[in-house]
Amino acid sequence: MTRPFEELVAEADAASVDGWDFSWLEGRATEERPSWGYQRSMSRRLAAVSAALDIQTGGGEVLAGAAKLPPTMAATESWPPNVARATKLLHPRGVVVVADPDEPPLPFADEAFDLVTSRHPATVWWPEIARVLRPGGTYFAQHVGPASVWELVEYFLGPQPEARRKRHPDDESAAAKAAGLEVVDVRTERLRMEFFDVGAVIYFLRKVIWTVPGFTVERYRDRLRELHERIEAEGPFVAHSSRTLVEARKPGRA
């Protein structure tokens, strides 16, 4: 039986969006995963170094999934609820979680880390990544790619042709090289997403706040109601996420 619009809206608008755990969406939305298995690859790299940094760690959930962490492990996060969540999750494993405003400079010394990781950073400060990496060190990350979830973006905001190229892998590769890094690998995939009810859309937009900046239920209630009716009539709302795997290396000393 279909649930009423107002009930779905109230439930999703009241749900906690702290951390980077999307289990609330189980049974309500799906997203294909990239073929490269970022967390597994990250975990292997962490096990092989002596000092690492995870930038914009969210609630620490991805980093906590690593089987083995290096002797020196730090993480940064800017959003206070996530700092608290990550601290609780990661401190028992010896990770130092640093509250950081997500703007330069990173609060670490030059050449402090063998490995810098990040999953879905909102911003990428390439010169700072290069600065804190030791010679021969690696940046390994999964970025949100260009025009991610664009069907949802344009449903609420209308056509955004100029913004479609933002975070294009060619541009990110150029920025990495300009910071003095050697690009080892760049791969991008587009992945099918399905939203089965309007509550799932609301929860997603409240959590992934850069998708529709300034999103609130009240601001977009009319469009949400239209979307609810569309899903009722036609089935799941289909969008496509965009993911980019990035591996870049800081040259070793001559």
Phi and psi in degrees as GROMACS dihedral restraints (atoms count N, CA, C in turn):
[ dihedral_restraints ]
;  ai    aj    ak    al  type     phi  dphi    fc
    3     4     5     6     1   -72.9    20    10
    4     5     6     7     1   137.0    20    10
    6     7     8     9     1   -87.3    20    10
    7     8     9    10     1   147.1    20    10
    9    10    11    12     1   -64.8    20    10
   10    11    12    13     1   150.9    20    10
   12    13    14    15     1   -53.8    20    10
   13    14    15    16     1   -52.0    20    10
   15    16    17    18     1   -63.1    20    10
   16    17    18    19     1   -34.4    20    10
   18    19    20    21     1   -66.7    20    10
   19    20    21    22     1   -44.5    20    10
   21    22    23    24     1   -63.3    20    10
   22    23    24    25     1   -42.2    20    10
   24    25    26    27     1   -63.8    20    10
   25    26    27    28     1   -48.5    20    10
   27    28    29    30     1   -61.1    20    10
   28    29    30    31     1   -42.3    20    10
   30    31    32    33     1   -63.0    20    10
   31    32    33    34     1   -47.9    20    10
   33    34    35    36     1   -70.2    20    10
   34    35    36    37     1   -34.2    20    10
   36    37    38    39     1   -72.4    20    10
   37    38    39    40     1   -22.8    20    10
   39    40    41    42     1   -93.6    20    10
   40    41    42    43     1   -13.7    20    10
   42    43    44    45     1   -67.8    20    10
   43    44    45    46     1   143.5    20    10
   45    46    47    48     1   -69.9    20    10
   46    47    48    49     1   136.1    20    10
   48    49    50    51     1  -116.0    20    10
   49    50    51    52     1    21.5    20    10
   51    52    53    54     1   -66.8    20    10
   52    53    54    55     1   153.3    20    10
   54    55    56    57     1    75.1    20    10
   55    56    57    58     1  -170.7    20    10
   57    58    59    60     1  -127.8    20    10
   58    59    60    61     1    38.5    20    10
   60    61    62    63     1  -105.2    20    10
   61    62    63    64     1   125.8    20    10
   63    64    65    66     1  -107.2    20    10
   64    65    66    67     1    23.0    20    10
   66    67    68    69     1   -64.8    20    10
   67    68    69    70     1   -20.6    20    10
   69    70    71    72     1   -59.8    20    10
   70    71    72    73     1   -26.1    20    10
   72    73    74    75     1   -86.8    20    10
   73    74    75    76     1    -0.4    20    10
   75    76    77    78     1   -58.7    20    10
   76    77    78    79     1   128.2    20    10
   78    79    80    81     1    81.9    20    10
   79    80    81    82     1    -4.9    20    10
   81    82    83    84     1  -120.2    20    10
   82    83    84    85     1   -17.8    20    10
   84    85    86    87     1  -157.6    20    10
   85    86    87    88     1   153.6    20    10
   87    88    89    90     1  -134.5    20    10
   88    89    90    91     1   153.8    20    10
   90    91    92    93     1  -147.1    20    10
   91    92    93    94     1   128.5    20    10
   93    94    95    96     1   -64.0    20    10
   94    95    96    97     1   152.6    20    10
   96    97    98    99     1  -105.0    20    10
   97    98    99   100     1   147.3    20    10
   99   100   101   102     1   -61.0    20    10
  100   101   102   103     1   151.5    20    10
  102   103   104   105     1   -69.7    20    10
  103   104   105   106     1   -21.1    20    10
  105   106   107   108     1   -82.2    20    10
  106   107   108   109     1   -13.1    20    10
  108   109   110   111     1    62.0    20    10
  109   110   111   112     1    69.7    20    10
  111   112   113   114     1   -56.2    20    10
  112   113   114   115     1   -48.5    20    10
  114   115   116   117     1   -62.6    20    10
  115   116   117   118     1   -39.9    20    10
  117   118   119   120     1   -63.3    20    10
  118   119   120   121     1   -44.7    20    10
  120   121   122   123     1   -65.6    20    10
  121   122   123   124     1   -41.5    20    10
  123   124   125   126     1   -60.3    20    10
  124   125   126   127     1   -43.9    20    10
  126   127   128   129     1   -60.6    20    10
  127   128   129   130     1   -42.3    20    10
  129   130   131   132     1   -62.8    20    10
  130   131   132   133     1   -40.8    20    10
  132   133   134   135     1   -68.8    20    10
  133   134   135   136     1   -40.1    20    10
  135   136   137   138     1   -62.0    20    10
  136   137   138   139     1   -35.8    20    10
  138   139   140   141     1   -69.7    20    10
  139   140   141   142     1   -14.1    20    10
  141   142   143   144     1  -106.9    20    10
  142   143   144   145     1     4.1    20    10
  144   145   146   147     1  -122.0    20    10
  145   146   147   148     1   170.4    20    10
  147   148   149   150     1  -102.2    20    10
  148   149   150   151     1   -20.7    20    10
  150   151   152   153     1  -148.9    20    10
  151   152   153   154     1   130.2    20    10
  153   154   155   156     1  -143.5    20    10
  154   155   156   157     1   157.6    20    10
  156   157   158   159     1  -132.0    20    10
  157   158   159   160     1   131.4    20    10
  159   160   161   162     1  -107.9    20    10
  160   161   162   163     1   116.1    20    10
  162   163   164   165     1   -91.3    20    10
  163   164   165   166     1   138.8    20    10
  165   166   167   168     1    53.1    20    10
  166   167   168   169     1    60.2    20    10
  168   169   170   171     1   -73.2    20    10
  169   170   171   172     1    -6.8    20    10
  171   172   173   174     1    65.1    20    10
  172   173   174   175     1  -132.8    20    10
  174   175   176   177     1   -87.1    20    10
  175   176   177   178     1     8.2    20    10
  177   178   179   180     1    84.0    20    10
  178   179   180   181     1     4.9    20    10
  180   181   182   183     1   -64.9    20    10
  181   182   183   184     1   -40.6    20    10
  183   184   185   186     1   -69.4    20    10
  184   185   186   187     1   -47.6    20    10
  186   187   188   189     1   -61.4    20    10
  187   188   189   190     1   -38.9    20    10
  189   190   191   192     1   -63.9    20    10
  190   191   192   193     1   -19.7    20    10
  192   193   194   195     1   -77.5    20    10
  193   194   195   196     1    -7.6    20    10
  195   196   197   198     1   -71.4    20    10
  196   197   198   199     1   134.6    20    10
  198   199   200   201     1   -67.7    20    10
  199   200   201   202     1   -38.0    20    10
  201   202   203   204     1  -137.3    20    10
  202   203   204   205     1   133.2    20    10
  204   205   206   207     1  -109.4    20    10
  205   206   207   208     1   152.5    20    10
  207   208   209   210     1   -70.3    20    10
  208   209   210   211     1   165.0    20    10
  210   211   212   213     1   -57.5    20    10
  211   212   213   214     1   -37.0    20    10
  213   214   215   216     1  -111.2    20    10
  214   215   216   217     1   114.8    20    10
  216   217   218   219     1  -137.3    20    10
  217   218   219   220     1   123.4    20    10
  219   220   221   222     1  -125.8    20    10
  220   221   222   223     1   158.6    20    10
  222   223   224   225     1  -144.7    20    10
  223   224   225   226     1   146.4    20    10
  225   226   227   228     1  -117.0    20    10
  226   227   228   229     1   153.3    20    10
  228   229   230   231     1  -159.4    20    10
  229   230   231   232     1   143.4    20    10
  231   232   233   234     1  -101.9    20    10
  232   233   234   235     1   -27.4    20    10
  234   235   236   237     1   -88.3    20    10
  235   236   237   238     1   118.5    20    10
  237   238   239   240     1   -50.4    20    10
  238   239   240   241     1   -45.2    20    10
  240   241   242   243     1   -60.4    20    10
  241   242   243   244     1   -34.6    20    10
  243   244   245   246     1   -74.0    20    10
  244   245   246   247     1   -33.4    20    10
  246   247   248   249     1   -58.8    20    10
  247   248   249   250     1   -46.3    20    10
  249   250   251   252     1   -64.0    20    10
  250   251   252   253     1   -42.6    20    10
  252   253   254   255     1   -65.4    20    10
  253   254   255   256     1   -44.7    20    10
  255   256   257   258     1   -65.9    20    10
  256   257   258   259     1   -39.6    20    10
  258   259   260   261     1   -59.7    20    10
  259   260   261   262     1   -46.5    20    10
  261   262   263   264     1   -62.5    20    10
  262   263   264   265     1   -37.8    20    10
  264   265   266   267     1   -79.3    20    10
  265   266   267   268     1   -38.9    20    10
  267   268   269   270     1   -98.5    20    10
  268   269   270   271     1   -27.0    20    10
  270   271   272   273     1   -56.6    20    10
  271   272   273   274     1   -40.5    20    10
  273   274   275   276     1   -60.5    20    10
  274   275   276   277     1   -17.8    20    10
  276   277   278   279     1  -100.1    20    10
  277   278   279   280     1    11.0    20    10
  279   280   281   282     1    83.7    20    10
  280   281   282   283     1    13.9    20    10
  282   283   284   285     1   -87.9    20    10
  283   284   285   286     1   131.7    20    10
  285   286   287   288     1   -88.4    20    10
  286   287   288   289     1   118.0    20    10
  288   289   290   291     1   -99.6    20    10
  289   290   291   292     1   123.1    20    10
  291   292   293   294     1  -112.4    20    10
  292   293   294   295     1   125.9    20    10
  294   295   296   297     1   -73.4    20    10
  295   296   297   298     1   121.4    20    10
  297   298   299   300     1  -136.8    20    10
  298   299   300   301     1   137.7    20    10
  300   301   302   303     1   -75.9    20    10
  301   302   303   304     1     4.4    20    10
  303   304   305   306     1    60.1    20    10
  304   305   306   307     1    47.1    20    10
  306   307   308   309     1  -153.4    20    10
  307   308   309   310     1   154.2    20    10
  309   310   311   312     1   -61.2    20    10
  310   311   312   313     1   151.0    20    10
  312   313   314   315     1   -90.5    20    10
  313   314   315   316     1   157.0    20    10
  315   316   317   318     1   -65.4    20    10
  316   317   318   319     1   142.0    20    10
  318   319   320   321     1   -81.9    20    10
  319   320   321   322     1    51.9    20    10
  321   322   323   324     1  -141.6    20    10
  322   323   324   325     1   157.9    20    10
  324   325   326   327     1   -72.5    20    10
  325   326   327   328     1   162.8    20    10
  327   328   329   330     1   -58.5    20    10
  328   329   330   331     1   143.9    20    10
  330   331   332   333     1    53.0    20    10
  331   332   333   334     1    44.1    20    10
  333   334   335   336     1   -89.0    20    10
  334   335   336   337     1   -20.4    20    10
  336   337   338   339     1  -131.5    20    10
  337   338   339   340     1   144.3    20    10
  339   340   341   342     1   -78.9    20    10
  340   341   342   343     1   -28.9    20    10
  342   343   344   345     1  -142.5    20    10
  343   344   345   346     1   133.8    20    10
  345   346   347   348     1  -120.5    20    10
  346   347   348   349     1   129.8    20    10
  348   349   350   351     1  -123.8    20    10
  349   350   351   352     1   160.8    20    10
  351   352   353   354     1  -167.2    20    10
  352   353   354   355     1   139.2    20    10
  354   355   356   357     1  -117.7    20    10
  355   356   357   358     1   114.1    20    10
  357   358   359   360     1    61.8    20    10
  358   359   360   361     1    52.0    20    10
  360   361   362   363     1   -65.6    20    10
  361   362   363   364     1   141.0    20    10
  363   364   365   366     1   -71.5    20    10
  364   365   366   367     1   -34.3    20    10
  366   367   368   369     1  -136.7    20    10
  367   368   369   370     1   153.3    20    10
  369   370   371   372     1  -127.1    20    10
  370   371   372   373     1   112.2    20    10
  372   373   374   375     1   -98.0    20    10
  373   374   375   376     1    86.3    20    10
  375   376   377   378     1   -57.9    20    10
  376   377   378   379     1   -44.1    20    10
  378   379   380   381     1   -60.1    20    10
  379   380   381   382     1   -35.0    20    10
  381   382   383   384     1   -71.0    20    10
  382   383   384   385     1   -38.7    20    10
  384   385   386   387     1   -60.8    20    10
  385   386   387   388     1   -45.7    20    10
  387   388   389   390     1   -62.8    20    10
  388   389   390   391     1   -37.8    20    10
  390   391   392   393     1   -64.3    20    10
  391   392   393   394     1   -44.1    20    10
  393   394   395   396     1   -83.5    20    10
  394   395   396   397     1   -10.4    20    10
  396   397   398   399     1   -79.7    20    10
  397   398   399   400     1   140.6    20    10
  399   400   401   402     1   -74.4    20    10
  400   401   402   403     1   154.6    20    10
  402   403   404   405     1   -54.1    20    10
  403   404   405   406     1   131.2    20    10
  405   406   407   408     1    86.8    20    10
  406   407   408   409     1    -4.5    20    10
  408   409   410   411     1   -76.3    20    10
  409   410   411   412     1   166.7    20    10
  411   412   413   414     1  -127.9    20    10
  412   413   414   415     1   140.2    20    10
  414   415   416   417     1  -101.7    20    10
  415   416   417   418     1   123.6    20    10
  417   418   419   420     1  -131.4    20    10
  418   419   420   421     1   119.8    20    10
  420   421   422   423     1  -152.9    20    10
  421   422   423   424     1   159.2    20    10
  423   424   425   426     1  -115.3    20    10
  424   425   426   427     1   116.8    20    10
  426   427   428   429     1  -100.8    20    10
  427   428   429   430     1   155.2    20    10
  429   430   431   432     1   -71.8    20    10
  430   431   432   433     1   127.8    20    10
  432   433   434   435     1   -87.2    20    10
  433   434   435   436     1  -172.7    20    10
  435   436   437   438     1   -70.8    20    10
  436   437   438   439     1   146.2    20    10
  438   439   440   441     1    53.1    20    10
  439   440   441   442     1    42.6    20    10
  441   442   443   444     1   -77.4    20    10
  442   443   444   445     1   134.8    20    10
  444   445   446   447     1    53.9    20    10
  445   446   447   448     1    37.8    20    10
  447   448   449   450     1   -66.5    20    10
  448   449   450   451     1   -28.8    20    10
  450   451   452   453     1   -60.3    20    10
  451   452   453   454     1   -38.9    20    10
  453   454   455   456     1   -74.5    20    10
  454   455   456   457     1   -41.7    20    10
  456   457   458   459     1   -55.9    20    10
  457   458   459   460     1   -50.9    20    10
  459   460   461   462     1   -76.4    20    10
  460   461   462   463     1   -22.0    20    10
  462   463   464   465     1   -62.1    20    10
  463   464   465   466     1   -40.4    20    10
  465   466   467   468     1   -91.2    20    10
  466   467   468   469     1   -33.1    20    10
  468   469   470   471     1  -107.1    20    10
  469   470   471   472     1    -8.7    20    10
  471   472   473   474     1    82.2    20    10
  472   473   474   475     1  -179.6    20    10
  474   475   476   477     1   -56.1    20    10
  475   476   477   478     1   135.9    20    10
  477   478   479   480     1  -131.0    20    10
  478   479   480   481     1    60.3    20    10
  480   481   482   483     1   -61.4    20    10
  481   482   483   484     1   -36.3    20    10
  483   484   485   486     1   -73.0    20    10
  484   485   486   487     1   -24.4    20    10
  486   487   488   489     1   -87.1    20    10
  487   488   489   490     1    -8.7    20    10
  489   490   491   492     1   -62.7    20    10
  490   491   492   493     1   -29.7    20    10
  492   493   494   495     1   -85.2    20    10
  493   494   495   496     1   -10.9    20    10
  495   496   497   498     1   -53.8    20    10
  496   497   498   499     1   133.6    20    10
  498   499   500   501     1    69.7    20    10
  499   500   501   502     1    26.8    20    10
  501   502   503   504     1   -64.0    20    10
  502   503   504   505     1   138.3    20    10
  504   505   506   507     1   -59.8    20    10
  505   506   507   508     1   -31.5    20    10
  507   508   509   510     1   -64.0    20    10
  508   509   510   511     1   -40.4    20    10
  510   511   512   513     1   -68.6    20    10
  511   512   513   514     1   -40.3    20    10
  513   514   515   516     1   -67.5    20    10
  514   515   516   517     1   -38.4    20    10
  516   517   518   519     1   -61.9    20    10
  517   518   519   520     1   -42.4    20    10
  519   520   521   522     1   -63.2    20    10
  520   521   522   523     1   -40.3    20    10
  522   523   524   525     1   -67.1    20    10
  523   524   525   526     1   -38.9    20    10
  525   526   527   528     1   -62.8    20    10
  526   527   528   529     1   -44.6    20    10
  528   529   530   531     1   -64.9    20    10
  529   530   531   532     1   -38.4    20    10
  531   532   533   534     1   -63.2    20    10
  532   533   534   535     1   -27.1    20    10
  534   535   536   537     1   -84.9    20    10
  535   536   537   538     1    -0.3    20    10
  537   538   539   540     1    96.2    20    10
  538   539   540   541     1    12.7    20    10
  540   541   542   543     1   -97.9    20    10
  541   542   543   544     1   151.5    20    10
  543   544   545   546     1   -97.7    20    10
  544   545   546   547     1   123.1    20    10
  546   547   548   549     1   -80.0    20    10
  547   548   549   550     1   118.1    20    10
  549   550   551   552     1   -91.7    20    10
  550   551   552   553     1   -39.2    20    10
  552   553   554   555     1  -156.0    20    10
  553   554   555   556     1   136.1    20    10
  555   556   557   558     1  -140.9    20    10
  556   557   558   559     1   123.7    20    10
  558   559   560   561     1  -137.5    20    10
  559   560   561   562     1   140.8    20    10
  561   562   563   564     1  -128.6    20    10
  562   563   564   565     1   139.1    20    10
  564   565   566   567     1  -134.3    20    10
  565   566   567   568     1   145.8    20    10
  567   568   569   570     1  -105.7    20    10
  568   569   570   571     1   134.5    20    10
  570   571   572   573     1  -130.8    20    10
  571   572   573   574     1   134.0    20    10
  573   574   575   576     1   -70.9    20    10
  574   575   576   577     1   135.1    20    10
  576   577   578   579     1  -122.7    20    10
  577   578   579   580     1   145.5    20    10
  579   580   581   582     1  -134.0    20    10
  580   581   582   583     1   132.0    20    10
  582   583   584   585     1  -110.8    20    10
  583   584   585   586     1   120.2    20    10
  585   586   587   588     1   -90.5    20    10
  586   587   588   589     1   -14.3    20    10
  588   589   590   591     1  -153.6    20    10
  589   590   591   592     1   163.4    20    10
  591   592   593   594     1   -66.9    20    10
  592   593   594   595     1   -26.2    20    10
  594   595   596   597     1   -62.5    20    10
  595   596   597   598     1   -37.6    20    10
  597   598   599   600     1   -63.4    20    10
  598   599   600   601     1   -40.0    20    10
  600   601   602   603     1   -64.2    20    10
  601   602   603   604     1   -44.7    20    10
  603   604   605   606     1   -60.9    20    10
  604   605   606   607     1   -47.2    20    10
  606   607   608   609     1   -60.2    20    10
  607   608   609   610     1   -45.8    20    10
  609   610   611   612     1   -59.8    20    10
  610   611   612   613     1   -45.9    20    10
  612   613   614   615     1   -70.9    20    10
  613   614   615   616     1   -29.5    20    10
  615   616   617   618     1   -72.2    20    10
  616   617   618   619     1   -30.4    20    10
  618   619   620   621     1   -87.6    20    10
  619   620   621   622     1   -45.5    20    10
  621   622   623   624     1   -97.2    20    10
  622   623   624   625     1    77.9    20    10
  624   625   626   627     1   -69.0    20    10
  625   626   627   628     1   -17.9    20    10
  627   628   629   630     1   -83.4    20    10
  628   629   630   631     1    -6.1    20    10
  630   631   632   633     1   -65.5    20    10
  631   632   633   634     1   -54.9    20    10
  633   634   635   636     1  -125.5    20    10
  634   635   636   637     1    89.6    20    10
  636   637   638   639     1   -55.0    20    10
  637   638   639   640     1   135.7    20    10
  639   640   641   642     1    77.8    20    10
  640   641   642   643     1    13.7    20    10
  642   643   644   645     1   -62.7    20    10
  643   644   645   646     1   131.6    20    10
  645   646   647   648     1  -142.1    20    10
  646   647   648   649     1   156.2    20    10
  648   649   650   651     1   -61.3    20    10
  649   650   651   652     1   -43.9    20    10
  651   652   653   654     1   -65.0    20    10
  652   653   654   655     1   -39.1    20    10
  654   655   656   657     1   -64.1    20    10
  655   656   657   658     1   -35.3    20    10
  657   658   659   660     1  -116.9    20    10
  658   659   660   661     1    24.3    20    10
  660   661   662   663     1   -57.5    20    10
  661   662   663   664     1   -42.7    20    10
  663   664   665   666     1   -63.9    20    10
  664   665   666   667     1   -43.7    20    10
  666   667   668   669     1   -67.5    20    10
  667   668   669   670     1   -34.5    20    10
  669   670   671   672     1   -66.0    20    10
  670   671   672   673     1   -40.2    20    10
  672   673   674   675     1   -64.9    20    10
  673   674   675   676     1   -41.6    20    10
  675   676   677   678     1   -62.2    20    10
  676   677   678   679     1   -38.7    20    10
  678   679   680   681     1   -66.7    20    10
  679   680   681   682     1   -41.4    20    10
  681   682   683   684     1   -56.4    20    10
  682   683   684   685     1   -46.8    20    10
  684   685   686   687     1   -66.2    20    10
  685   686   687   688     1   -35.7    20    10
  687   688   689   690     1   -65.1    20    10
  688   689   690   691     1   -45.5    20    10
  690   691   692   693     1   -63.3    20    10
  691   692   693   694     1   -39.2    20    10
  693   694   695   696     1   -59.7    20    10
  694   695   696   697     1   -40.6    20    10
  696   697   698   699     1   -85.0    20    10
  697   698   699   700     1   -36.1    20    10
  699   700   701   702     1  -114.6    20    10
  700   701   702   703     1   -11.9    20    10
  702   703   704   705     1    99.8    20    10
  703   704   705   706     1  -168.0    20    10
  705   706   707   708     1   -56.1    20    10
  706   707   708   709     1   145.9    20    10
  708   709   710   711     1   -79.7    20    10
  709   710   711   712     1   123.9    20    10
  711   712   713   714     1  -103.3    20    10
  712   713   714   715     1   131.0    20    10
  714   715   716   717     1  -136.2    20    10
  715   716   717   718     1   179.3    20    10
  717   718   719   720     1  -137.8    20    10
  718   719   720   721     1   120.7    20    10
  720   721   722   723     1   -80.8    20    10
  721   722   723   724     1   159.4    20    10
  723   724   725   726     1  -126.5    20    10
  724   725   726   727     1   127.5    20    10
  726   727   728   729     1  -129.5    20    10
  727   728   729   730     1   139.2    20    10
  729   730   731   732     1  -124.7    20    10
  730   731   732   733     1   125.7    20    10
  732   733   734   735     1   -90.6    20    10
  733   734   735   736     1   129.4    20    10
  735   736   737   738     1  -126.9    20    10
  736   737   738   739     1   129.1    20    10
  738   739   740   741     1  -131.1    20    10
  739   740   741   742     1   122.4    20    10
  741   742   743   744     1  -134.6    20    10
  742   743   744   745     1   146.7    20    10
  744   745   746   747     1  -122.3    20    10
  745   746   747   748     1   139.5    20    10
  747   748   749   750     1   -86.1    20    10
  748   749   750   751     1   125.3    20    10
  750   751   752   753     1   -55.7    20    10
  751   752   753   754     1   143.5    20    10
  753   754   755   756     1   -73.7    20    10
  754   755   756   757     1   164.1    20    10
  756   757   758   759     1   -69.2    20    10
  757   758   759   760     1   144.8    20    10
